[in-house]
Amino acid sequence: MGSATTIEPAPGQVSPFRRFLIALLRRFGIQGRTAVIIVPYFWLLIFFLAPFLIVFKISFSEIRIAIPPYAPLFEYLEGIQLTINLKLETYKQLLEDGLYWKSYVSSLRIATLSTVFTLLIGYPIAYGMARAPKDRQLMLVMMIILPFWTSFLIRVYAWIGILKNEGFLNHFLLWAGAIDAPLQILHSDLAVYIGIVYSYLPFMVLPLYASLEKMDHSLLEAAADLGCHPLKAFWKITFPLSLSAVTAGCFLVFIPAVGEFVIPDLLGGSSTLMIGKTLWSEFFNNRNWPLASAVAVILLLLLVVPIVMFQRYQVRQIAEQG
Protein backbone atom coordinates (compact mmCIF):
# COMPACT_ATOMS: atom_id res chain seq x y z
CA MET A 1 0.00 0.00 0.00
CA GLY A 2 1.26 3.46 -0.81
CA SER A 3 2.06 5.87 1.93
CA ALA A 4 -0.45 8.63 2.67
CA THR A 5 0.51 12.12 1.60
CA THR A 6 -0.36 15.36 3.36
CA ILE A 7 -1.58 18.20 1.17
CA GLU A 8 -0.38 21.53 2.50
CA PRO A 9 -2.47 24.59 1.66
CA ALA A 10 -0.89 27.26 -0.47
CA PRO A 11 0.62 30.17 1.51
CA GLY A 12 -1.96 32.55 0.08
CA GLN A 13 -4.84 30.36 1.34
CA VAL A 14 -3.72 30.48 5.00
CA SER A 15 -4.97 33.44 7.01
CA PRO A 16 -2.44 35.55 8.95
CA PHE A 17 -3.98 34.49 12.28
CA ARG A 18 -3.67 30.82 11.35
CA ARG A 19 -0.04 31.27 10.31
CA PHE A 20 0.66 33.04 13.61
CA LEU A 21 -1.06 30.26 15.59
CA ILE A 22 0.81 27.51 13.73
CA ALA A 23 4.12 29.31 14.22
CA LEU A 24 3.40 29.84 17.92
CA LEU A 25 2.54 26.17 18.49
CA ARG A 26 5.60 24.99 16.58
CA ARG A 27 7.80 27.33 18.61
CA PHE A 28 6.75 25.45 21.74
CA GLY A 29 7.15 22.08 20.02
CA ILE A 30 3.38 21.51 19.67
CA GLN A 31 2.13 20.21 16.35
CA GLY A 32 -0.03 17.57 14.74
CA ARG A 33 -2.38 15.64 17.00
CA THR A 34 -1.17 17.42 20.14
CA ALA A 35 -2.21 20.78 18.68
CA VAL A 36 -5.72 19.45 18.08
CA ILE A 37 -6.03 18.02 21.60
CA ILE A 38 -4.72 21.11 23.34
CA VAL A 39 -7.56 23.33 22.06
CA PRO A 40 -10.39 21.77 24.14
CA TYR A 41 -8.09 21.55 27.17
CA PHE A 42 -7.31 25.25 26.79
CA TRP A 43 -11.05 25.97 26.52
CA LEU A 44 -11.75 24.02 29.74
CA LEU A 45 -8.88 25.81 31.48
CA ILE A 46 -10.22 29.26 30.64
CA PHE A 47 -13.97 28.73 31.00
CA PHE A 48 -14.16 26.03 33.69
CA LEU A 49 -11.07 25.74 35.84
CA ALA A 50 -10.38 29.47 36.13
CA PRO A 51 -13.96 30.39 37.24
CA PHE A 52 -13.97 27.44 39.64
CA LEU A 53 -10.73 28.62 41.24
CA ILE A 54 -12.24 32.09 41.67
CA VAL A 55 -15.34 30.61 43.35
CA PHE A 56 -13.11 28.35 45.45
CA LYS A 57 -11.12 31.38 46.60
CA ILE A 58 -14.26 33.33 47.51
CA SER A 59 -15.52 30.39 49.60
CA PHE A 60 -12.61 30.96 52.03
CA SER A 61 -13.24 34.70 52.28
CA GLU A 62 -15.18 36.65 54.87
CA ILE A 63 -18.48 38.36 54.12
CA ARG A 64 -18.30 42.14 53.98
CA ILE A 65 -20.80 44.90 53.23
CA ALA A 66 -19.03 46.24 50.17
CA ILE A 67 -18.67 45.77 46.44
CA PRO A 68 -17.75 42.95 45.97
CA PRO A 69 -19.39 41.68 49.18
CA TYR A 70 -16.42 39.71 50.50
CA ALA A 71 -13.03 40.47 51.98
CA PRO A 72 -9.92 39.89 49.86
CA LEU A 73 -8.18 36.62 50.53
CA PHE A 74 -4.73 38.15 50.04
CA GLU A 75 -3.83 41.58 51.37
CA TYR A 76 -0.61 43.59 51.33
CA LEU A 77 0.12 45.61 54.46
CA GLU A 78 2.20 48.72 53.78
CA GLY A 79 3.13 47.20 50.43
CA ILE A 80 5.54 44.73 52.04
CA GLN A 81 3.84 42.13 54.24
CA LEU A 82 1.46 39.66 52.61
CA THR A 83 -1.39 38.38 54.79
CA ILE A 84 -3.72 35.51 53.93
CA ASN A 85 -7.23 35.87 55.38
CA LEU A 86 -8.28 32.22 55.20
CA LYS A 87 -11.68 31.68 56.79
CA LEU A 88 -13.35 28.29 57.32
CA GLU A 89 -16.55 29.61 58.88
CA THR A 90 -18.54 29.14 55.66
CA TYR A 91 -17.82 25.41 55.48
CA LYS A 92 -18.42 25.11 59.23
CA GLN A 93 -21.82 26.76 58.75
CA LEU A 94 -22.68 24.26 56.02
CA LEU A 95 -22.01 21.43 58.47
CA GLU A 96 -24.00 22.99 61.31
CA ASP A 97 -27.03 24.34 59.41
CA GLY A 98 -29.39 21.55 58.40
CA LEU A 99 -30.98 23.67 55.64
CA TYR A 100 -28.08 23.11 53.26
CA TRP A 101 -27.77 19.37 53.78
CA LYS A 102 -31.52 19.02 53.41
CA SER A 103 -31.21 20.93 50.13
CA TYR A 104 -28.45 18.60 48.94
CA VAL A 105 -30.39 15.47 49.89
CA SER A 106 -33.61 16.79 48.37
CA SER A 107 -31.79 17.73 45.14
CA LEU A 108 -30.22 14.27 44.88
CA ARG A 109 -33.59 12.62 45.54
CA ILE A 110 -35.48 14.71 42.99
CA ALA A 111 -32.71 14.34 40.39
CA THR A 112 -32.52 10.56 40.90
CA LEU A 113 -36.27 9.98 40.64
CA SER A 114 -36.50 12.32 37.66
CA THR A 115 -33.72 10.38 35.94
CA VAL A 116 -35.54 7.09 36.56
CA PHE A 117 -38.81 8.50 35.19
CA THR A 118 -36.98 9.95 32.18
CA LEU A 119 -35.39 6.56 31.47
CA LEU A 120 -38.72 4.72 31.78
CA ILE A 121 -40.35 7.14 29.34
CA GLY A 122 -37.38 7.72 27.04
CA TYR A 123 -36.34 4.11 26.43
CA PRO A 124 -39.62 3.03 24.75
CA ILE A 125 -39.55 6.22 22.66
CA ALA A 126 -35.97 5.60 21.53
CA TYR A 127 -36.71 1.93 20.88
CA GLY A 128 -39.74 2.81 18.76
CA MET A 129 -37.70 5.37 16.82
CA ALA A 130 -34.94 2.83 16.15
CA ARG A 131 -37.42 0.20 14.92
CA ALA A 132 -39.35 2.66 12.75
CA PRO A 133 -38.86 2.65 8.95
CA LYS A 134 -35.71 4.44 7.84
CA ASP A 135 -37.62 7.12 5.94
CA ARG A 136 -39.47 8.14 9.14
CA GLN A 137 -36.57 8.15 11.60
CA LEU A 138 -35.31 11.59 10.59
CA MET A 139 -38.76 13.08 11.14
CA LEU A 140 -38.98 11.42 14.57
CA VAL A 141 -35.56 12.77 15.55
CA MET A 142 -36.66 16.25 14.47
CA MET A 143 -39.75 15.96 16.66
CA ILE A 144 -37.54 15.12 19.66
CA ILE A 145 -35.18 18.06 19.18
CA LEU A 146 -37.91 20.52 18.11
CA PRO A 147 -38.50 21.83 21.67
CA PHE A 148 -34.88 23.02 21.75
CA TRP A 149 -35.83 25.63 19.14
CA THR A 150 -37.99 27.33 21.78
CA SER A 151 -36.67 29.16 24.83
CA PHE A 152 -36.29 26.94 27.88
CA LEU A 153 -37.92 29.60 30.06
CA ILE A 154 -40.95 29.87 27.77
CA ARG A 155 -41.44 26.09 27.85
CA VAL A 156 -41.38 26.09 31.67
CA TYR A 157 -43.85 28.98 31.76
CA ALA A 158 -46.12 26.98 29.45
CA TRP A 159 -46.31 24.25 32.08
CA ILE A 160 -47.61 26.81 34.56
CA GLY A 161 -50.62 27.35 32.29
CA ILE A 162 -51.09 23.59 31.96
CA LEU A 163 -50.74 22.60 35.63
CA LYS A 164 -52.45 25.45 37.50
CA ASN A 165 -55.90 24.95 39.02
CA GLU A 166 -57.60 26.66 36.07
CA GLY A 167 -55.18 25.12 33.59
CA PHE A 168 -55.65 22.78 30.66
CA LEU A 169 -54.93 19.56 32.59
CA ASN A 170 -57.53 20.18 35.31
CA HIS A 171 -60.10 21.30 32.73
CA PHE A 172 -59.53 18.11 30.75
CA LEU A 173 -59.79 15.86 33.84
CA LEU A 174 -62.98 17.63 34.94
CA TRP A 175 -64.45 17.29 31.45
CA ALA A 176 -63.55 13.59 31.36
CA GLY A 177 -65.16 13.05 34.77
CA ALA A 178 -61.93 11.72 36.30
CA ILE A 179 -62.01 14.27 39.14
CA ASP A 180 -64.66 16.32 40.91
CA ALA A 181 -62.46 19.25 41.93
CA PRO A 182 -59.27 20.74 40.48
CA LEU A 183 -56.04 19.07 41.59
CA GLN A 184 -53.29 21.10 43.26
CA ILE A 185 -50.42 20.11 40.96
CA LEU A 186 -48.64 23.42 40.49
CA HIS A 187 -46.26 24.47 43.29
CA SER A 188 -45.60 20.89 44.34
CA ASP A 189 -42.84 18.31 43.93
CA LEU A 190 -44.95 16.55 41.30
CA ALA A 191 -44.82 19.66 39.11
CA VAL A 192 -41.03 19.74 39.51
CA TYR A 193 -40.79 16.11 38.39
CA ILE A 194 -42.98 16.85 35.37
CA GLY A 195 -40.91 19.88 34.43
CA ILE A 196 -37.55 18.10 34.74
CA VAL A 197 -38.68 14.98 32.87
CA TYR A 198 -40.16 17.04 30.05
CA SER A 199 -37.16 19.38 29.78
CA TYR A 200 -34.44 16.71 29.85
CA LEU A 201 -36.22 13.90 27.98
CA PRO A 202 -34.31 14.59 24.70
CA PHE A 203 -31.00 14.13 26.54
CA MET A 204 -32.12 10.60 27.36
CA VAL A 205 -33.75 9.71 24.05
CA LEU A 206 -31.00 10.81 21.67
CA PRO A 207 -28.10 8.68 23.03
CA LEU A 208 -30.45 5.71 23.40
CA TYR A 209 -31.66 6.09 19.83
CA ALA A 210 -28.10 6.40 18.52
CA SER A 211 -27.20 3.11 20.23
CA LEU A 212 -30.37 1.17 19.39
CA GLU A 213 -30.38 2.30 15.76
CA LYS A 214 -26.94 0.76 15.21
CA MET A 215 -27.83 -2.56 16.86
CA ASP A 216 -27.67 -5.69 14.70
CA HIS A 217 -31.29 -6.89 14.54
CA SER A 218 -30.18 -10.27 13.22
CA LEU A 219 -29.31 -11.12 16.83
CA LEU A 220 -32.98 -10.83 17.78
CA GLU A 221 -33.96 -12.90 14.75
CA ALA A 222 -31.50 -15.60 15.77
CA ALA A 223 -32.90 -15.56 19.32
CA ALA A 224 -36.44 -15.92 17.95
CA ASP A 225 -35.36 -18.84 15.77
CA LEU A 226 -34.00 -20.54 18.89
CA GLY A 227 -37.37 -20.14 20.63
CA CYS A 228 -36.50 -17.18 22.85
CA HIS A 229 -39.48 -15.09 23.97
CA PRO A 230 -39.32 -11.47 22.67
CA LEU A 231 -39.33 -10.04 26.21
CA LYS A 232 -36.51 -12.34 27.28
CA ALA A 233 -34.58 -11.50 24.11
CA PHE A 234 -34.93 -7.82 24.98
CA TRP A 235 -33.42 -8.30 28.45
CA LYS A 236 -30.72 -10.69 27.24
CA ILE A 237 -29.68 -8.90 24.04
CA THR A 238 -31.12 -5.42 23.45
CA PHE A 239 -30.79 -3.92 26.91
CA PRO A 240 -27.21 -5.13 27.60
CA LEU A 241 -26.07 -3.79 24.21
CA SER A 242 -27.59 -0.39 25.00
CA LEU A 243 -26.30 -0.23 28.58
CA SER A 244 -23.57 2.28 27.76
CA ALA A 245 -26.16 4.59 26.17
CA VAL A 246 -28.41 4.16 29.23
CA THR A 247 -25.53 5.22 31.47
CA ALA A 248 -24.71 8.21 29.27
CA GLY A 249 -28.36 9.32 29.15
CA CYS A 250 -28.76 8.99 32.91
CA PHE A 251 -25.74 11.17 33.57
CA LEU A 252 -26.85 13.73 30.97
CA VAL A 253 -30.14 14.05 32.87
CA PHE A 254 -28.97 13.60 36.46
CA ILE A 255 -26.06 16.06 36.52
CA PRO A 256 -27.94 19.20 35.33
CA ALA A 257 -31.08 18.18 37.26
CA VAL A 258 -29.20 18.27 40.59
CA GLY A 259 -28.38 21.96 40.19
CA GLU A 260 -31.64 22.95 38.51
CA PHE A 261 -32.98 26.35 39.58
CA VAL A 262 -35.58 27.57 37.08
CA ILE A 263 -37.93 24.57 37.24
CA PRO A 264 -38.19 24.29 41.06
CA ASP A 265 -38.46 28.08 41.35
CA LEU A 266 -41.35 28.39 38.87
CA LEU A 267 -43.13 25.05 39.27
CA GLY A 268 -42.18 24.03 42.81
CA GLY A 269 -43.66 25.32 46.03
CA SER A 270 -42.09 27.05 48.99
CA SER A 271 -41.48 23.64 50.58
CA THR A 272 -39.54 22.39 47.54
CA LEU A 273 -35.89 22.39 48.57
CA MET A 274 -33.22 22.20 45.89
CA ILE A 275 -29.67 23.38 46.10
CA GLY A 276 -30.07 25.58 43.03
CA LYS A 277 -32.71 27.69 44.79
CA THR A 278 -30.58 27.85 47.93
CA LEU A 279 -27.57 28.93 45.89
CA TRP A 280 -29.55 31.69 44.18
CA SER A 281 -30.93 32.93 47.50
CA GLU A 282 -27.49 33.17 49.09
CA PHE A 283 -25.94 34.92 46.11
CA PHE A 284 -28.62 37.48 45.24
CA ASN A 285 -30.98 37.79 48.24
CA ASN A 286 -28.63 37.43 51.22
CA ARG A 287 -25.55 38.56 49.24
CA ASN A 288 -23.48 36.06 51.17
CA TRP A 289 -21.03 35.24 48.40
CA PRO A 290 -18.57 33.22 50.53
CA LEU A 291 -21.32 30.90 51.76
CA ALA A 292 -22.85 30.61 48.28
CA SER A 293 -19.41 29.79 46.85
CA ALA A 294 -18.92 27.08 49.46
CA VAL A 295 -22.31 25.61 48.53
CA ALA A 296 -21.27 25.62 44.85
CA VAL A 297 -17.92 23.95 45.63
CA ILE A 298 -19.58 21.14 47.59
CA LEU A 299 -22.15 20.68 44.81
CA LEU A 300 -19.39 20.40 42.22
CA LEU A 301 -17.54 17.82 44.32
CA LEU A 302 -20.75 15.78 44.60
CA LEU A 303 -21.08 15.81 40.81
CA VAL A 304 -17.42 15.03 40.13
CA VAL A 305 -17.78 11.59 41.75
CA PRO A 306 -20.35 10.21 39.25
CA ILE A 307 -18.47 11.83 36.36
CA VAL A 308 -15.23 10.06 37.34
CA MET A 309 -17.13 6.79 37.80
CA PHE A 310 -18.67 7.15 34.36
CA GLN A 311 -15.31 7.93 32.79
CA ARG A 312 -13.74 4.83 34.35
CA TYR A 313 -16.69 2.77 33.18
CA GLN A 314 -16.22 4.02 29.63
CA VAL A 315 -12.49 3.26 29.72
CA ARG A 316 -13.20 -0.24 30.99
CA GLN A 317 -15.80 -0.81 28.28
CA ILE A 318 -13.41 0.34 25.55
CA ALA A 319 -10.67 -1.91 26.94
CA GLU A 320 -13.01 -4.92 26.98
CA GLN A 321 -14.16 -4.26 23.41
CA GLY A 322 -10.58 -3.78 22.21
C-alpha positions in Angstrom: 0.0 0.0 0.0 1.3 3.5 -0.8 2.1 5.9 1.9 -0.5 8.6 2.7 0.5 12.1 1.6 -0.4 15.4 3.4 -1.6 18.2 1.2 -0.4 21.5 2.5 -2.5 24.6 1.7 -0.9 27.3 -0.5 0.6 30.2 1.5 -2.0 32.6 0.1 -4.8 30.4 1.3 -3.7 30.5 5.0 -5.0 33.4 7.0 -2.4 35.6 9.0 -4.0 34.5 12.3 -3.7 30.8 11.4 0.0 31.3 10.3 0.7 33.0 13.6 -1.1 30.3 15.6 0.8 27.5 13.7 4.1 29.3 14.2 3.4 29.8 17.9 2.5 26.2 18.5 5.6 25.0 16.6 7.8 27.3 18.6 6.7 25.4 21.7 7.2 22.1 20.0 3.4 21.5 19.7 2.1 20.2 16.3 0.0 17.6 14.7 -2.4 15.6 17.0 -1.2 17.4 20.1 -2.2 20.8 18.7 -5.7 19.4 18.1 -6.0 18.0 21.6 -4.7 21.1 23.3 -7.6 23.3 22.1 -10.4 21.8 24.1 -8.1 21.6 27.2 -7.3 25.2 26.8 -11.1 26.0 26.5 -11.7 24.0 29.7 -8.9 25.8 31.5 -10.2 29.3 30.6 -14.0 28.7 31.0 -14.2 26.0 33.7 -11.1 25.7 35.8 -10.4 29.5 36.1 -14.0 30.4 37.2 -14.0 27.4 39.6 -10.7 28.6 41.2 -12.2 32.1 41.7 -15.3 30.6 43.4 -13.1 28.3 45.4 -11.1 31.4 46.6 -14.3 33.3 47.5 -15.5 30.4 49.6 -12.6 31.0 52.0 -13.2 34.7 52.3 -15.2 36.6 54.9 -18.5 38.4 54.1 -18.3 42.1 54.0 -20.8 44.9 53.2 -19.0 46.2 50.2 -18.7 45.8 46.4 -17.7 43.0 46.0 -19.4 41.7 49.2 -16.4 39.7 50.5 -13.0 40.5 52.0 -9.9 39.9 49.9 -8.2 36.6 50.5 -4.7 38.2 50.0 -3.8 41.6 51.4 -0.6 43.6 51.3 0.1 45.6 54.5 2.2 48.7 53.8 3.1 47.2 50.4 5.5 44.7 52.0 3.8 42.1 54.2 1.5 39.7 52.6 -1.4 38.4 54.8 -3.7 35.5 53.9 -7.2 35.9 55.4 -8.3 32.2 55.2 -11.7 31.7 56.8 -13.3 28.3 57.3 -16.5 29.6 58.9 -18.5 29.1 55.7 -17.8 25.4 55.5 -18.4 25.1 59.2 -21.8 26.8 58.8 -22.7 24.3 56.0 -22.0 21.4 58.5 -24.0 23.0 61.3 -27.0 24.3 59.4 -29.4 21.6 58.4 -31.0 23.7 55.6 -28.1 23.1 53.3 -27.8 19.4 53.8 -31.5 19.0 53.4 -31.2 20.9 50.1 -28.4 18.6 48.9 -30.4 15.5 49.9 -33.6 16.8 48.4 -31.8 17.7 45.1 -30.2 14.3 44.9 -33.6 12.6 45.5 -35.5 14.7 43.0 -32.7 14.3 40.4 -32.5 10.6 40.9 -36.3 10.0 40.6 -36.5 12.3 37.7 -33.7 10.4 35.9 -35.5 7.1 36.6 -38.8 8.5 35.2 -37.0 9.9 32.2 -35.4 6.6 31.5 -38.7 4.7 31.8 -40.3 7.1 29.3 -37.4 7.7 27.0 -36.3 4.1 26.4 -39.6 3.0 24.7 -39.6 6.2 22.7 -36.0 5.6 21.5 -36.7 1.9 20.9 -39.7 2.8 18.8 -37.7 5.4 16.8 -34.9 2.8 16.2 -37.4 0.2 14.9 -39.3 2.7 12.8 -38.9 2.6 9.0 -35.7 4.4 7.8 -37.6 7.1 5.9 -39.5 8.1 9.1 -36.6 8.2 11.6 -35.3 11.6 10.6 -38.8 13.1 11.1 -39.0 11.4 14.6 -35.6 12.8 15.6 -36.7 16.2 14.5 -39.8 16.0 16.7 -37.5 15.1 19.7 -35.2 18.1 19.2 -37.9 20.5 18.1 -38.5 21.8 21.7 -34.9 23.0 21.8 -35.8 25.6 19.1 -38.0 27.3 21.8 -36.7 29.2 24.8 -36.3 26.9 27.9 -37.9 29.6 30.1 -40.9 29.9 27.8 -41.4 26.1 27.9 -41.4 26.1 31.7 -43.9 29.0 31.8 -46.1 27.0 29.4 -46.3 24.2 32.1 -47.6 26.8 34.6 -50.6 27.3 32.3 -51.1 23.6 32.0 -50.7 22.6 35.6 -52.4 25.4 37.5 -55.9 24.9 39.0 -57.6 26.7 36.1 -55.2 25.1 33.6 -55.6 22.8 30.7 -54.9 19.6 32.6 -57.5 20.2 35.3 -60.1 21.3 32.7 -59.5 18.1 30.7 -59.8 15.9 33.8 -63.0 17.6 34.9 -64.5 17.3 31.4 -63.6 13.6 31.4 -65.2 13.0 34.8 -61.9 11.7 36.3 -62.0 14.3 39.1 -64.7 16.3 40.9 -62.5 19.3 41.9 -59.3 20.7 40.5 -56.0 19.1 41.6 -53.3 21.1 43.3 -50.4 20.1 41.0 -48.6 23.4 40.5 -46.3 24.5 43.3 -45.6 20.9 44.3 -42.8 18.3 43.9 -45.0 16.6 41.3 -44.8 19.7 39.1 -41.0 19.7 39.5 -40.8 16.1 38.4 -43.0 16.8 35.4 -40.9 19.9 34.4 -37.6 18.1 34.7 -38.7 15.0 32.9 -40.2 17.0 30.1 -37.2 19.4 29.8 -34.4 16.7 29.9 -36.2 13.9 28.0 -34.3 14.6 24.7 -31.0 14.1 26.5 -32.1 10.6 27.4 -33.8 9.7 24.1 -31.0 10.8 21.7 -28.1 8.7 23.0 -30.5 5.7 23.4 -31.7 6.1 19.8 -28.1 6.4 18.5 -27.2 3.1 20.2 -30.4 1.2 19.4 -30.4 2.3 15.8 -26.9 0.8 15.2 -27.8 -2.6 16.9 -27.7 -5.7 14.7 -31.3 -6.9 14.5 -30.2 -10.3 13.2 -29.3 -11.1 16.8 -33.0 -10.8 17.8 -34.0 -12.9 14.7 -31.5 -15.6 15.8 -32.9 -15.6 19.3 -36.4 -15.9 18.0 -35.4 -18.8 15.8 -34.0 -20.5 18.9 -37.4 -20.1 20.6 -36.5 -17.2 22.8 -39.5 -15.1 24.0 -39.3 -11.5 22.7 -39.3 -10.0 26.2 -36.5 -12.3 27.3 -34.6 -11.5 24.1 -34.9 -7.8 25.0 -33.4 -8.3 28.5 -30.7 -10.7 27.2 -29.7 -8.9 24.0 -31.1 -5.4 23.5 -30.8 -3.9 26.9 -27.2 -5.1 27.6 -26.1 -3.8 24.2 -27.6 -0.4 25.0 -26.3 -0.2 28.6 -23.6 2.3 27.8 -26.2 4.6 26.2 -28.4 4.2 29.2 -25.5 5.2 31.5 -24.7 8.2 29.3 -28.4 9.3 29.1 -28.8 9.0 32.9 -25.7 11.2 33.6 -26.8 13.7 31.0 -30.1 14.1 32.9 -29.0 13.6 36.5 -26.1 16.1 36.5 -27.9 19.2 35.3 -31.1 18.2 37.3 -29.2 18.3 40.6 -28.4 22.0 40.2 -31.6 23.0 38.5 -33.0 26.3 39.6 -35.6 27.6 37.1 -37.9 24.6 37.2 -38.2 24.3 41.1 -38.5 28.1 41.4 -41.4 28.4 38.9 -43.1 25.0 39.3 -42.2 24.0 42.8 -43.7 25.3 46.0 -42.1 27.0 49.0 -41.5 23.6 50.6 -39.5 22.4 47.5 -35.9 22.4 48.6 -33.2 22.2 45.9 -29.7 23.4 46.1 -30.1 25.6 43.0 -32.7 27.7 44.8 -30.6 27.9 47.9 -27.6 28.9 45.9 -29.6 31.7 44.2 -30.9 32.9 47.5 -27.5 33.2 49.1 -25.9 34.9 46.1 -28.6 37.5 45.2 -31.0 37.8 48.2 -28.6 37.4 51.2 -25.5 38.6 49.2 -23.5 36.1 51.2 -21.0 35.2 48.4 -18.6 33.2 50.5 -21.3 30.9 51.8 -22.8 30.6 48.3 -19.4 29.8 46.9 -18.9 27.1 49.5 -22.3 25.6 48.5 -21.3 25.6 44.9 -17.9 23.9 45.6 -19.6 21.1 47.6 -22.1 20.7 44.8 -19.4 20.4 42.2 -17.5 17.8 44.3 -20.7 15.8 44.6 -21.1 15.8 40.8 -17.4 15.0 40.1 -17.8 11.6 41.7 -20.4 10.2 39.3 -18.5 11.8 36.4 -15.2 10.1 37.3 -17.1 6.8 37.8 -18.7 7.1 34.4 -15.3 7.9 32.8 -13.7 4.8 34.4 -16.7 2.8 33.2 -16.2 4.0 29.6 -12.5 3.3 29.7 -13.2 -0.2 31.0 -15.8 -0.8 28.3 -13.4 0.3 25.6 -10.7 -1.9 26.9 -13.0 -4.9 27.0 -14.2 -4.3 23.4 -10.6 -3.8 22.2 
